[in-house]
């Protein structure tokens, strides 16, 4: 009889090693390998794999399928990110930093679904029942007909769920606390997380209820455990935001039943997370118009247009290498823009410390923010404010050209709705089809090269960062 073998699995990336070593060869992390026991199997599995199987029926690709039914949570922002609500039989993975609000929003959503008449179960593996009840009392949902349990044994959880009838939604908080006694490893390890998630997902699809798994995150902000866990689920949602801000961003990075990169915006209040139906107005609420180094970016998060303020500050380097501090944007892209401004636009920025901030705690990933970031940097360098009624968007190439971006009309409509009267955007290229339909009263300034953006700022009075303050000049108007 074959002996059981031992292997060492990285708890950060899931890479398997034959022996223990300090550094993982897959991800480069230190001290993340844990020993696991692999049970030996009998010989010849390939010879008997086809015995006892049944024929799988193949159907034509063309057919008529009704859209999947949805269980709405009553929270419009959460339903937007999910694509319209929970789909029966789907598995959703929710991740985020500790204390960001994962358990809060899921308890609020579970209470609303239960109040609407759906049988909803909340299983806590980290907190006692009394702790969950205290949170429900603070959120004002203590009277909801919600089934609550505290358990971490997978066998107990599966037995309990199989005996329940007409279950619509099950929340497991969190998957890292669930353990299976047949595996010789601690809860939260790669093998435990993979096996427990697979069994819970199999039961959810067999019984037809929506399953939500709460996942821990690593210090880099990614979901802890094997990457295969994200492939096993139907949707992956990340909670973003700094605990110093009141805003929380729920972003879908994977969704088999809706759009990816969709976001929902929430505000943390004393009674839980409140929805923000118009995030653009909220992100710009504290903006001061006549300040240098500030520009408004007309962005797009999923299918939702969002206007955010981009702030830049330049100061003389005190010695050594100049600093580049970025909050909410890609630091590598900032370095690229600074190089383009110096090389293509003859601006001297290399000896300055550069600080860039996306106001409100939102993180921007799309390249369309290049033009707005460039406008903020040029405004800070020349001490000339951007026109307060203008929005910017466009991608900048290495030669300084401004490239077109998607959903131009949607961005312009959002800008016009919030009272902006001008927009600086990439120069349109005739490609056939219908012309761009701009909102009435919105002036469009088309820019083909980054030098066209710099020219209005350079035409006025300028000062170098650190020079003596002069009278505030007039805002630079786009050509």
KOLMAR-223503 format. One record per residue (C-alpha): residue number from 0; x, y negated, z negated. Coordinates in steps of 0.1 Angstrom, whole numbers, plus 5000, padded with zeros to 4 digits. Example, Ala and Ser with C-alpha at 12.3 -4.5 7.8 and 13.67 -1.06 7.14 Angstrom:
+------+------+-------+------+
! resi ! east ! north !   up !
+------+------+-------+------+
!    0 ! 5123 !  5045 ! 4922 !
!    1 ! 5137 !  5011 ! 4929 !
+------+------+-------+------+
//
This chain:
+------+------+-------+------+
! resi ! east ! north !   up !
+------+------+-------+------+
!    0 ! 5000 !  5000 ! 5000 !
!    1 ! 5014 !  4966 ! 5010 !
!    2 ! 5024 !  4942 ! 4983 !
!    3 ! 5010 !  4907 ! 4979 !
!    4 ! 5033 !  4880 ! 4993 !
!    5 ! 5040 !  4845 ! 4979 !
!    6 ! 5041 !  4813 ! 4998 !
!    7 ! 5046 !  4776 ! 4990 !
!    8 ! 5021 !  4751 ! 5004 !
!    9 ! 5025 !  4713 ! 5004 !
!   10 ! 4996 !  4697 ! 4985 !
!   11 ! 4998 !  4666 ! 5007 !
!   12 ! 4998 !  4679 ! 5043 !
!   13 ! 4992 !  4717 ! 5040 !
!   14 ! 5025 !  4728 ! 5055 !
!   15 ! 5034 !  4764 ! 5045 !
!   16 ! 5070 !  4772 ! 5034 !
!   17 ! 5085 !  4806 ! 5028 !
!   18 ! 5104 !  4794 ! 4997 !
!   19 ! 5103 !  4765 ! 4973 !
!   20 ! 5122 !  4733 ! 4981 !
!   21 ! 5121 !  4698 ! 4968 !
!   22 ! 5111 !  4680 ! 5000 !
!   23 ! 5083 !  4690 ! 5024 !
!   24 ! 5095 !  4694 ! 5060 !
!   25 ! 5061 !  4685 ! 5073 !
!   26 ! 5054 !  4651 ! 5057 !
!   27 ! 5086 !  4642 ! 5039 !
!   28 ! 5070 !  4641 ! 5004 !
!   29 ! 5089 !  4652 ! 4973 !
!   30 ! 5077 !  4677 ! 4947 !
!   31 ! 5044 !  4685 ! 4964 !
!   32 ! 5049 !  4723 ! 4970 !
!   33 ! 5028 !  4747 ! 4950 !
!   34 ! 5030 !  4785 ! 4949 !
!   35 ! 5001 !  4806 ! 4963 !
!   36 ! 4996 !  4843 ! 4964 !
!   37 ! 4985 !  4859 ! 4997 !
!   38 ! 4967 !  4892 ! 4994 !
!   39 ! 4980 !  4919 ! 5018 !
!   40 ! 4956 !  4932 ! 5044 !
!   41 ! 4954 !  4967 ! 5059 !
!   42 ! 4971 !  4975 ! 5092 !
!   43 ! 4955 !  4972 ! 5126 !
!   44 ! 4929 !  4944 ! 5123 !
!   45 ! 4931 !  4937 ! 5160 !
!   46 ! 4920 !  4972 ! 5169 !
!   47 ! 4888 !  4971 ! 5149 !
!   48 ! 4879 !  4934 ! 5155 !
!   49 ! 4854 !  4942 ! 5182 !
!   50 ! 4837 !  4971 ! 5164 !
!   51 ! 4803 !  4963 ! 5149 !
!   52 ! 4800 !  4929 ! 5166 !
!   53 ! 4770 !  4916 ! 5185 !
!   54 ! 4768 !  4900 ! 5219 !
!   55 ! 4767 !  4862 ! 5220 !
!   56 ! 4742 !  4847 ! 5243 !
!   57 ! 4754 !  4819 ! 5267 !
!   58 ! 4730 !  4792 ! 5278 !
!   59 ! 4732 !  4766 ! 5306 !
!   60 ! 4748 !  4733 ! 5298 !
!   61 ! 4717 !  4714 ! 5311 !
!   62 ! 4688 !  4715 ! 5287 !
!   63 ! 4664 !  4695 ! 5266 !
!   64 ! 4672 !  4690 ! 5230 !
!   65 ! 4654 !  4668 ! 5206 !
!   66 ! 4675 !  4643 ! 5185 !
!   67 ! 4683 !  4657 ! 5151 !
!   68 ! 4659 !  4646 ! 5123 !
!   69 ! 4673 !  4621 ! 5098 !
!   70 ! 4669 !  4616 ! 5061 !
!   71 ! 4671 !  4579 ! 5055 !
!   72 ! 4686 !  4567 ! 5022 !
!   73 ! 4667 !  4534 ! 5020 !
!   74 ! 4701 !  4516 ! 5022 !
!   75 ! 4703 !  4500 ! 5056 !
!   76 ! 4741 !  4496 ! 5055 !
!   77 ! 4747 !  4533 ! 5045 !
!   78 ! 4722 !  4544 ! 5072 !
!   79 ! 4741 !  4524 ! 5098 !
!   80 ! 4774 !  4540 ! 5090 !
!   81 ! 4758 !  4575 ! 5090 !
!   82 ! 4742 !  4568 ! 5124 !
!   83 ! 4706 !  4566 ! 5111 !
!   84 ! 4707 !  4587 ! 5079 !
!   85 ! 4717 !  4622 ! 5067 !
!   86 ! 4712 !  4650 ! 5092 !
!   87 ! 4700 !  4683 ! 5077 !
!   88 ! 4727 !  4709 ! 5077 !
!   89 ! 4755 !  4683 ! 5080 !
!   90 ! 4785 !  4679 ! 5058 !
!   91 ! 4798 !  4644 ! 5050 !
!   92 ! 4831 !  4637 ! 5033 !
!   93 ! 4835 !  4604 ! 5014 !
!   94 ! 4869 !  4592 ! 5003 !
!   95 ! 4883 !  4561 ! 4986 !
!   96 ! 4905 !  4548 ! 4958 !
!   97 ! 4896 !  4555 ! 4922 !
!   98 ! 4870 !  4530 ! 4909 !
!   99 ! 4862 !  4517 ! 4944 !
!  100 ! 4825 !  4527 ! 4940 !
!  101 ! 4821 !  4561 ! 4956 !
!  102 ! 4801 !  4577 ! 4928 !
!  103 ! 4781 !  4545 ! 4924 !
!  104 ! 4768 !  4542 ! 4960 !
!  105 ! 4761 !  4580 ! 4962 !
!  106 ! 4741 !  4579 ! 4929 !
!  107 ! 4721 !  4549 ! 4943 !
!  108 ! 4715 !  4567 ! 4976 !
!  109 ! 4706 !  4600 ! 4959 !
!  110 ! 4681 !  4582 ! 4936 !
!  111 ! 4664 !  4566 ! 4966 !
!  112 ! 4662 !  4598 ! 4986 !
!  113 ! 4647 !  4616 ! 4955 !
!  114 ! 4622 !  4588 ! 4950 !
!  115 ! 4611 !  4591 ! 4986 !
!  116 ! 4601 !  4628 ! 4980 !
!  117 ! 4631 !  4648 ! 4990 !
!  118 ! 4645 !  4673 ! 4966 !
!  119 ! 4680 !  4659 ! 4957 !
!  120 ! 4707 !  4675 ! 4936 !
!  121 ! 4738 !  4657 ! 4921 !
!  122 ! 4766 !  4680 ! 4909 !
!  123 ! 4793 !  4664 ! 4889 !
!  124 ! 4826 !  4682 ! 4885 !
!  125 ! 4845 !  4653 ! 4868 !
!  126 ! 4820 !  4637 ! 4845 !
!  127 ! 4796 !  4650 ! 4818 !
!  128 ! 4759 !  4647 ! 4822 !
!  129 ! 4757 !  4619 ! 4797 !
!  130 ! 4782 !  4598 ! 4816 !
!  131 ! 4762 !  4601 ! 4848 !
!  132 ! 4730 !  4592 ! 4829 !
!  133 ! 4747 !  4561 ! 4815 !
!  134 ! 4757 !  4550 ! 4850 !
!  135 ! 4721 !  4556 ! 4863 !
!  136 ! 4708 !  4535 ! 4834 !
!  137 ! 4731 !  4506 ! 4844 !
!  138 ! 4721 !  4509 ! 4880 !
!  139 ! 4684 !  4509 ! 4872 !
!  140 ! 4677 !  4544 ! 4887 !
!  141 ! 4673 !  4565 ! 4855 !
!  142 ! 4637 !  4572 ! 4863 !
!  143 ! 4644 !  4588 ! 4897 !
!  144 ! 4634 !  4625 ! 4900 !
!  145 ! 4670 !  4635 ! 4906 !
!  146 ! 4683 !  4670 ! 4897 !
!  147 ! 4716 !  4666 ! 4878 !
!  148 ! 4742 !  4692 ! 4868 !
!  149 ! 4778 !  4694 ! 4856 !
!  150 ! 4797 !  4724 ! 4871 !
!  151 ! 4830 !  4732 ! 4888 !
!  152 ! 4828 !  4770 ! 4893 !
!  153 ! 4820 !  4777 ! 4930 !
!  154 ! 4802 !  4809 ! 4922 !
!  155 ! 4779 !  4792 ! 4897 !
!  156 ! 4772 !  4763 ! 4922 !
!  157 ! 4764 !  4787 ! 4951 !
!  158 ! 4741 !  4808 ! 4930 !
!  159 ! 4722 !  4778 ! 4917 !
!  160 ! 4718 !  4763 ! 4952 !
!  161 ! 4706 !  4796 ! 4967 !
!  162 ! 4678 !  4797 ! 4941 !
!  163 ! 4666 !  4762 ! 4948 !
!  164 ! 4639 !  4756 ! 4973 !
!  165 ! 4633 !  4728 ! 4998 !
!  166 ! 4665 !  4710 ! 4990 !
!  167 ! 4671 !  4679 ! 5012 !
!  168 ! 4704 !  4665 ! 4999 !
!  169 ! 4732 !  4678 ! 4977 !
!  170 ! 4761 !  4657 ! 4964 !
!  171 ! 4793 !  4673 ! 4951 !
!  172 ! 4815 !  4649 ! 4931 !
!  173 ! 4842 !  4659 ! 4937 !
!  174 ! 4855 !  4687 ! 4959 !
!  175 ! 4889 !  4687 ! 4942 !
!  176 ! 4874 !  4698 ! 4909 !
!  177 ! 4857 !  4729 ! 4924 !
!  178 ! 4875 !  4762 ! 4920 !
!  179 ! 4871 !  4798 ! 4932 !
!  180 ! 4882 !  4825 ! 4907 !
!  181 ! 4893 !  4849 ! 4934 !
!  182 ! 4922 !  4825 ! 4944 !
!  183 ! 4953 !  4825 ! 4922 !
!  184 ! 4958 !  4787 ! 4924 !
!  185 ! 4948 !  4756 ! 4904 !
!  186 ! 4918 !  4735 ! 4914 !
!  187 ! 4926 !  4708 ! 4939 !
!  188 ! 4953 !  4728 ! 4957 !
!  189 ! 4951 !  4733 ! 4994 !
!  190 ! 4937 !  4768 ! 4993 !
!  191 ! 4911 !  4760 ! 4967 !
!  192 ! 4899 !  4729 ! 4985 !
!  193 ! 4897 !  4746 ! 5019 !
!  194 ! 4879 !  4777 ! 5006 !
!  195 ! 4854 !  4758 ! 4984 !
!  196 ! 4846 !  4733 ! 5012 !
!  197 ! 4841 !  4761 ! 5037 !
!  198 ! 4817 !  4781 ! 5014 !
!  199 ! 4796 !  4750 ! 5005 !
!  200 ! 4794 !  4739 ! 5041 !
!  201 ! 4784 !  4774 ! 5052 !
!  202 ! 4755 !  4774 ! 5027 !
!  203 ! 4744 !  4739 ! 5037 !
!  204 ! 4741 !  4749 ! 5073 !
!  205 ! 4723 !  4781 ! 5065 !
!  206 ! 4698 !  4765 ! 5041 !
!  207 ! 4694 !  4732 ! 5061 !
!  208 ! 4703 !  4706 ! 5035 !
!  209 ! 4727 !  4677 ! 5039 !
!  210 ! 4759 !  4681 ! 5018 !
!  211 ! 4781 !  4652 ! 5006 !
!  212 ! 4816 !  4659 ! 4994 !
!  213 ! 4835 !  4633 ! 4974 !
!  214 ! 4873 !  4635 ! 4981 !
!  215 ! 4903 !  4620 ! 4963 !
!  216 ! 4928 !  4599 ! 4981 !
!  217 ! 4966 !  4599 ! 4980 !
!  218 ! 4988 !  4569 ! 4971 !
!  219 ! 4990 !  4562 ! 5009 !
!  220 ! 4952 !  4559 ! 5010 !
!  221 ! 4945 !  4591 ! 5030 !
!  222 ! 4923 !  4619 ! 5018 !
!  223 ! 4940 !  4643 ! 4995 !
!  224 ! 4942 !  4680 ! 5004 !
!  225 ! 4947 !  4696 ! 5038 !
!  226 ! 4940 !  4677 ! 5070 !
!  227 ! 4919 !  4706 ! 5081 !
!  228 ! 4893 !  4695 ! 5055 !
!  229 ! 4884 !  4665 ! 5078 !
!  230 ! 4880 !  4689 ! 5107 !
!  231 ! 4856 !  4711 ! 5088 !
!  232 ! 4831 !  4683 ! 5081 !
!  233 ! 4807 !  4665 ! 5104 !
!  234 ! 4814 !  4629 ! 5092 !
!  235 ! 4843 !  4613 ! 5073 !
!  236 ! 4836 !  4580 ! 5055 !
!  237 ! 4862 !  4558 ! 5038 !
!  238 ! 4856 !  4532 ! 5011 !
!  239 ! 4879 !  4502 ! 5016 !
!  240 ! 4884 !  4470 ! 4997 !
!  241 ! 4905 !  4456 ! 4969 !
!  242 ! 4890 !  4459 ! 4934 !
!  243 ! 4900 !  4422 ! 4930 !
!  244 ! 4873 !  4413 ! 4957 !
!  245 ! 4836 !  4418 ! 4953 !
!  246 ! 4832 !  4432 ! 4988 !
!  247 ! 4834 !  4469 ! 4997 !
!  248 ! 4837 !  4482 ! 5032 !
!  249 ! 4823 !  4517 ! 5041 !
!  250 ! 4839 !  4528 ! 5073 !
!  251 ! 4832 !  4559 ! 5094 !
!  252 ! 4864 !  4574 ! 5109 !
!  253 ! 4846 !  4605 ! 5122 !
!  254 ! 4809 !  4610 ! 5129 !
!  255 ! 4794 !  4638 ! 5151 !
!  256 ! 4760 !  4622 ! 5148 !
!  257 ! 4768 !  4585 ! 5153 !
!  258 ! 4793 !  4559 ! 5163 !
!  259 ! 4828 !  4560 ! 5148 !
!  260 ! 4845 !  4530 ! 5133 !
!  261 ! 4811 !  4517 ! 5122 !
!  262 ! 4811 !  4498 ! 5090 !
!  263 ! 4787 !  4489 ! 5062 !
!  264 ! 4794 !  4460 ! 5039 !
!  265 ! 4785 !  4460 ! 5002 !
!  266 ! 4789 !  4436 ! 4973 !
!  267 ! 4798 !  4449 ! 4939 !
!  268 ! 4774 !  4434 ! 4913 !
!  269 ! 4765 !  4441 ! 4877 !
!  270 ! 4737 !  4464 ! 4888 !
!  271 ! 4757 !  4484 ! 4914 !
!  272 ! 4765 !  4479 ! 4951 !
!  273 ! 4742 !  4455 ! 4969 !
!  274 ! 4739 !  4455 ! 5007 !
!  275 ! 4752 !  4426 ! 5027 !
!  276 ! 4731 !  4423 ! 5059 !
!  277 ! 4750 !  4394 ! 5074 !
!  278 ! 4787 !  4399 ! 5065 !
!  279 ! 4799 !  4372 ! 5089 !
!  280 ! 4782 !  4345 ! 5070 !
!  281 ! 4795 !  4359 ! 5037 !
!  282 ! 4831 !  4362 ! 5049 !
!  283 ! 4831 !  4325 ! 5061 !
!  284 ! 4811 !  4311 ! 5032 !
!  285 ! 4842 !  4296 ! 5015 !
!  286 ! 4860 !  4285 ! 5046 !
!  287 ! 4873 !  4250 ! 5048 !
!  288 ! 4873 !  4237 ! 5084 !
!  289 ! 4901 !  4210 ! 5085 !
!  290 ! 4930 !  4231 ! 5072 !
!  291 ! 4960 !  4241 ! 5092 !
!  292 ! 4968 !  4278 ! 5095 !
!  293 ! 4932 !  4289 ! 5096 !
!  294 ! 4914 !  4304 ! 5126 !
!  295 ! 4881 !  4323 ! 5130 !
!  296 ! 4883 !  4357 ! 5148 !
!  297 ! 4852 !  4371 ! 5165 !
!  298 ! 4858 !  4408 ! 5159 !
!  299 ! 4839 !  4440 ! 5164 !
!  300 ! 4836 !  4469 ! 5139 !
!  301 ! 4819 !  4498 ! 5156 !
!  302 ! 4788 !  4483 ! 5171 !
!  303 ! 4786 !  4453 ! 5147 !
!  304 ! 4802 !  4419 ! 5155 !
!  305 ! 4819 !  4404 ! 5125 !
!  306 ! 4834 !  4369 ! 5122 !
!  307 ! 4863 !  4366 ! 5097 !
!  308 ! 4888 !  4339 ! 5088 !
!  309 ! 4925 !  4346 ! 5095 !
!  310 ! 4949 !  4325 ! 5073 !
!  311 ! 4986 !  4319 ! 5080 !
!  312 ! 5012 !  4301 ! 5060 !
!  313 ! 5048 !  4293 ! 5070 !
!  314 ! 5075 !  4281 ! 5047 !
!  315 ! 5113 !  4278 ! 5050 !
!  316 ! 5132 !  4309 ! 5040 !
!  317 ! 5150 !  4304 ! 5007 !
!  318 ! 5179 !  4326 ! 5017 !
!  319 ! 5186 !  4361 ! 5032 !
!  320 ! 5161 !  4377 ! 5055 !
!  321 ! 5128 !  4359 ! 5061 !
!  322 ! 5098 !  4376 ! 5045 !
!  323 ! 5068 !  4389 ! 5064 !
!  324 ! 5038 !  4396 ! 5041 !
!  325 ! 5006 !  4408 ! 5056 !
!  326 ! 4972 !  4416 ! 5040 !
!  327 ! 4945 !  4432 ! 5061 !
!  328 ! 4964 !  4435 ! 5094 !
!  329 ! 4993 !  4455 ! 5110 !
!  330 ! 5027 !  4441 ! 5100 !
!  331 ! 5043 !  4456 ! 5131 !
!  332 ! 5019 !  4437 ! 5153 !
!  333 ! 5026 !  4405 ! 5134 !
!  334 ! 5063 !  4409 ! 5142 !
!  335 ! 5055 !  4414 ! 5179 !
!  336 ! 5034 !  4382 ! 5180 !
!  337 ! 5062 !  4362 ! 5164 !
!  338 ! 5087 !  4375 ! 5189 !
!  339 ! 5063 !  4366 ! 5218 !
!  340 ! 5058 !  4331 ! 5204 !
!  341 ! 5096 !  4326 ! 5201 !
!  342 ! 5105 !  4341 ! 5234 !
!  343 ! 5077 !  4331 ! 5257 !
!  344 ! 5065 !  4299 ! 5241 !
!  345 ! 5098 !  4285 ! 5228 !
!  346 ! 5086 !  4282 ! 5192 !
!  347 ! 5112 !  4283 ! 5164 !
!  348 ! 5097 !  4306 ! 5138 !
!  349 ! 5125 !  4330 ! 5129 !
!  350 ! 5139 !  4311 ! 5099 !
!  351 ! 5105 !  4309 ! 5082 !
!  352 ! 5088 !  4331 ! 5057 !
!  353 ! 5054 !  4342 ! 5072 !
!  354 ! 5024 !  4351 ! 5052 !
!  355 ! 4992 !  4364 ! 5069 !
!  356 ! 4959 !  4371 ! 5052 !
!  357 ! 4925 !  4384 ! 5063 !
!  358 ! 4901 !  4366 ! 5040 !
!  359 ! 4874 !  4386 ! 5022 !
!  360 ! 4893 !  4419 ! 5019 !
!  361 ! 4884 !  4433 ! 5054 !
!  362 ! 4911 !  4452 ! 5072 !
!  363 ! 4912 !  4446 ! 5110 !
!  364 ! 4925 !  4473 ! 5134 !
!  365 ! 4916 !  4461 ! 5168 !
!  366 ! 4941 !  4444 ! 5191 !
!  367 ! 4916 !  4417 ! 5200 !
!  368 ! 4927 !  4398 ! 5169 !
!  369 ! 4960 !  4389 ! 5185 !
!  370 ! 4948 !  4356 ! 5199 !
!  371 ! 4932 !  4345 ! 5166 !
!  372 ! 4964 !  4354 ! 5147 !
!  373 ! 4985 !  4335 ! 5172 !
!  374 ! 4962 !  4304 ! 5168 !
!  375 ! 4966 !  4306 ! 5130 !
!  376 ! 5004 !  4309 ! 5133 !
!  377 ! 5008 !  4280 ! 5157 !
!  378 ! 4984 !  4259 ! 5136 !
!  379 ! 5005 !  4265 ! 5105 !
!  380 ! 5038 !  4259 ! 5124 !
!  381 ! 5026 !  4225 ! 5138 !
!  382 ! 5004 !  4215 ! 5108 !
!  383 ! 4975 !  4209 ! 5132 !
!  384 ! 4942 !  4225 ! 5123 !
!  385 ! 4923 !  4245 ! 5148 !
!  386 ! 4890 !  4231 ! 5159 !
!  387 ! 4866 !  4241 ! 5131 !
!  388 ! 4838 !  4250 ! 5155 !
!  389 ! 4859 !  4274 ! 5176 !
!  390 ! 4863 !  4312 ! 5175 !
!  391 ! 4892 !  4332 ! 5191 !
!  392 ! 4896 !  4367 ! 5204 !
!  393 ! 4919 !  4384 ! 5229 !
!  394 ! 4948 !  4408 ! 5231 !
!  395 ! 4983 !  4395 ! 5237 !
!  396 ! 5009 !  4414 ! 5258 !
!  397 ! 5047 !  4413 ! 5255 !
!  398 ! 5050 !  4389 ! 5284 !
!  399 ! 5026 !  4364 ! 5267 !
!  400 ! 4995 !  4372 ! 5289 !
!  401 ! 4961 !  4373 ! 5272 !
!  402 ! 4942 !  4405 ! 5281 !
!  403 ! 4905 !  4411 ! 5281 !
!  404 ! 4887 !  4429 ! 5253 !
!  405 ! 4854 !  4449 ! 5251 !
!  406 ! 4820 !  4436 ! 5242 !
!  407 ! 4827 !  4399 ! 5250 !
!  408 ! 4790 !  4389 ! 5251 !
!  409 ! 4783 !  4405 ! 5217 !
!  410 ! 4811 !  4385 ! 5201 !
!  411 ! 4799 !  4353 ! 5217 !
!  412 ! 4763 !  4358 ! 5206 !
!  413 ! 4774 !  4363 ! 5170 !
!  414 ! 4795 !  4331 ! 5171 !
!  415 ! 4766 !  4311 ! 5185 !
!  416 ! 4742 !  4325 ! 5159 !
!  417 ! 4765 !  4312 ! 5131 !
!  418 ! 4767 !  4277 ! 5146 !
!  419 ! 4800 !  4278 ! 5165 !
!  420 ! 4800 !  4257 ! 5196 !
!  421 ! 4833 !  4268 ! 5213 !
!  422 ! 4852 !  4300 ! 5220 !
!  423 ! 4887 !  4307 ! 5232 !
!  424 ! 4888 !  4340 ! 5251 !
!  425 ! 4909 !  4358 ! 5278 !
!  426 ! 4905 !  4346 ! 5314 !
!  427 ! 4879 !  4366 ! 5332 !
!  428 ! 4890 !  4387 ! 5362 !
!  429 ! 4865 !  4393 ! 5390 !
!  430 ! 4858 !  4430 ! 5391 !
!  431 ! 4824 !  4430 ! 5406 !
!  432 ! 4791 !  4434 ! 5388 !
!  433 ! 4772 !  4407 ! 5369 !
!  434 ! 4788 !  4375 ! 5356 !
!  435 ! 4794 !  4369 ! 5319 !
!  436 ! 4763 !  4356 ! 5302 !
!  437 ! 4773 !  4331 ! 5275 !
!  438 ! 4749 !  4317 ! 5249 !
!  439 ! 4735 !  4283 ! 5257 !
!  440 ! 4755 !  4255 ! 5243 !
!  441 ! 4787 !  4275 ! 5237 !
!  442 ! 4817 !  4261 ! 5255 !
!  443 ! 4842 !  4287 ! 5268 !
!  444 ! 4879 !  4280 ! 5271 !
!  445 ! 4896 !  4307 ! 5291 !
!  446 ! 4932 !  4314 ! 5283 !
!  447 ! 4955 !  4334 ! 5307 !
!  448 ! 4988 !  4330 ! 5288 !
!  449 ! 4998 !  4323 ! 5252 !
!  450 ! 5015 !  4291 ! 5263 !
!  451 ! 4981 !  4277 ! 5272 !
!  452 ! 4970 !  4281 ! 5236 !
!  453 ! 5002 !  4265 ! 5222 !
!  454 ! 5001 !  4234 ! 5245 !
!  455 ! 4972 !  4215 ! 5227 !
!  456 ! 4990 !  4220 ! 5194 !
!  457 ! 5024 !  4210 ! 5207 !
!  458 ! 5010 !  4179 ! 5224 !
!  459 ! 5002 !  4162 ! 5190 !
!  460 ! 5024 !  4152 ! 5161 !
!  461 ! 5041 !  4182 ! 5146 !
!  462 ! 5062 !  4189 ! 5116 !
!  463 ! 5084 !  4218 ! 5105 !
!  464 ! 5074 !  4239 ! 5075 !
!  465 ! 5088 !  4222 ! 5044 !
!  466 ! 5089 !  4187 ! 5058 !
!  467 ! 5074 !  4158 ! 5040 !
!  468 ! 5036 !  4157 ! 5042 !
!  469 ! 5021 !  4131 ! 5065 !
!  470 ! 4986 !  4119 ! 5073 !
!  471 ! 4964 !  4148 ! 5084 !
!  472 ! 4962 !  4149 ! 5122 !
!  473 ! 4931 !  4156 ! 5142 !
!  474 ! 4922 !  4192 ! 5150 !
!  475 ! 4936 !  4206 ! 5182 !
!  476 ! 4910 !  4210 ! 5209 !
!  477 ! 4912 !  4239 ! 5233 !
!  478 ! 4918 !  4230 ! 5269 !
+------+------+-------+------+
//
